Amino acid sequence: MKYRLNLAKFSILETLEKAAVDRELVYVRAGQRCLGKTTALIEFARKYDCEILVHRNMLGYYKTEHPDVKVRSHLSEKWVTASDRFVCDEGVPQDAIDALRRGGNLITGFVRVSDPLRDSFYDQLIHEHSPNLLTIELTDEQSVPRIIYKGEEITGRISVDFEWRTKDADQCGSTYFRIKHAKESTGSLVVETKELAVGERAYGA
């Protein structure tokens, strides 16, 4: 644990920059909040043109609050190329960090020191920032919809169906969606479908 936050000596950005020289992480405790770590992480990503790797449950928060910054979920490992460079936010699982280190993709970032007394607080924070189940954004009638499902942006979209119907003033009659998208697997493209159907339709089609 060579690099820890010590604001009496260096700013958070300076600490990240020093750790990046050795391709090391900066160790933080769950209780070290409201210090400007997120701001420093974003400044670093912009300054050195790299992506921020975050826990998937934080992806929606980053994309909403900082839409100009390149952010990727920790579940996106299979789409990482040799030229991709990352700085990681705290909360990214260790196996994802290890994979990026093996590939030489990880520059630096924050990693949490285990502290059982404080970990429950951080887990609650992750839960509070959990994204919506499904977000569909359409810029105009000619644009390709942006789909975020459980905090993960869906690319390679083929078709998107969504239907919601009322039952009465206080109850939902039905919710249905189906998303078909192309995904690369072992060098070839496959089509995956995400589908949900809940409730009864209030009226006929």
N, C-alpha and C positions, 0 to 999 in steps of 0.2 A: 504494500500500500504506500507507494512512494509519493503519490500525489493526493493531497487532501485539501479541502477548502480552508484557507487561512487568510481571511480578508485583511488581517493586520499587515500582511506582507504584499499580497498580490490581489488584483481584482479577479473576479470569476473568469472573465475572458482571458486574462493573462495566464491564469492557471491552466485553462484549456489549451492555450497555445504552447505553454511549456510542456504539458503532457503529450501534446501531438508530436513534438520533436522526437520523443522516444516511443511513439505509438502506444502510449499507456492511457489508462482511464483515470478519471478523477473520482475518488471515493467520497461519498456523502452519506449522511445519516437521514433517516426518514423525517426527523424533526427539523432538519435544516430547510425551512420553508420561508417564502417571501423574501428571499435574498437576491433574486434576479437571475436565477439559474436559467430559466426559460429564455429570458432576454439575451443572456450571454450565448446560449446555444444557438439562437437564431442569428445573432451577430456573427458568430463563428461560421455558420453555414453560408451566410451571404458573402462574407469576406473571402472564404476559401472555396466557394462554389461546390458545396457538397450537400447531400441530402441528410435530413434528420430521420433517424430510425426511432420509432416510438412503439410502445405497447399498443396492440390493435385497439384497445378500448379508449386510447387517447387520440386516435387518428381523427375522429370527427371533431374533437375540440381544436386540434391544430389547424385543420382545414377551414374551420369556421373563423377562428380568431386570427389566423395568420395565413390567409389564402395565397399570398405571394411567395411563400417558402415551400421548397420541395420536401415533402414528407412521405415516408413509407412505413407501412405496418411491419412488425417483426415477423409476420407470417409470409412475407414476400420473398423469402430466401431463394426460392426456385427461379425468380426472375432477375436475380442479381448477376451482372456481367462483370468481367474483369476490370473494366474501366470505371465502375461505380465506386464512389467514395462516400463514406458515412461518418456522421458524428451521432452518438446515441444518447437518448434521453434515459433518465433513471426509470426503472420499471421494466426495461427490456429483459426478457428471460436470458439466463446465462448461456443456454445452448445456442441461441441466436447470435449472441456476442461472440462465442467461440467459433461459430461457422464463418462469420465475417472476418475474424482474425486469421483464420486458416487461409482464407482467400485473399488476404491482404487488402480488404476493402475498408476496414475500420481505422479511422484516423485517431479519434479519441472520443470522449463523452463522459457521461456520469454513470456510475454504478453504485447501488446502494449497499452499505454495510449492513449485514443482518442485525436487527435489533428487535427482538420479539415484543418488547413493550411498546414499540412505536409502529411496528409493521401493520397492526390492525388499523391504525389511523390512515396509513397510505393506501391500504386495500380499500377502505371506505372512499377515499378520494378517487381512486380508479373507478369505483362503482358509480360515483356521482357524475363522472364525466363519460359514462358509458353512452355510446351513440344510439340514435334511433334504430329501430329494426330495419327500416327501409327509407331511403331518401332518394327522390327522383327530381332532378333539376333540368329544366328545359329553357334555354335562352330565348328561342323563338320557334316558330312552327317548322323551320327548316333545319334546326340544329339536332345533333345527336344527343340524346339524353345522357346526363351524368348520373350514374347509379352507384349508391353507396349502400351496401347490405351488411349489417352488423359491424359497421365501422370500416369495412374493407371496400375500396372502390373496385367496381366490376368493369373490366376492360374487355375488348373483343365482343361487344354486344351484337347480338344477332336479332333478337326480338324481345320486346318488353310489353307484357300485358298486365294491366292493373284495373281492378274493379272493386268499388266499395258501394254497398247499398244500405239504405236505412231500413229500420224496422218500425220505430216510432220516435217520438221526440227525445227519448232518453236512452235508447238501445240501438246498437249496431246490428243490422240485419245480416250482413256478410262482408267478409274481406277476402279478396283473392288476388294473387299475383303470380306471374310466371316469367322468369328471366332466362333466356337462352343466350349463352355466350361461348365463344371459342377460347380454348385454353391449350397451351402447348404441353405435351406429355411425351417424354422419351423421344423427342425430335419430331413428333408429328402433332397435328392439331386435332383436338377432340372437342366435341360439343357437350357442355354441361348445362343442366337445368336446375334452377332454384325455384321452388314452387310452394305456395301456401294457400290453403283454402279453409276458412273458418266461418261457421254460422250458416244459416239458411238464407236464401235469397228472399227478399221481401215481396218482390214482384216478378212476373215472368219476363223473359228477355224481350 
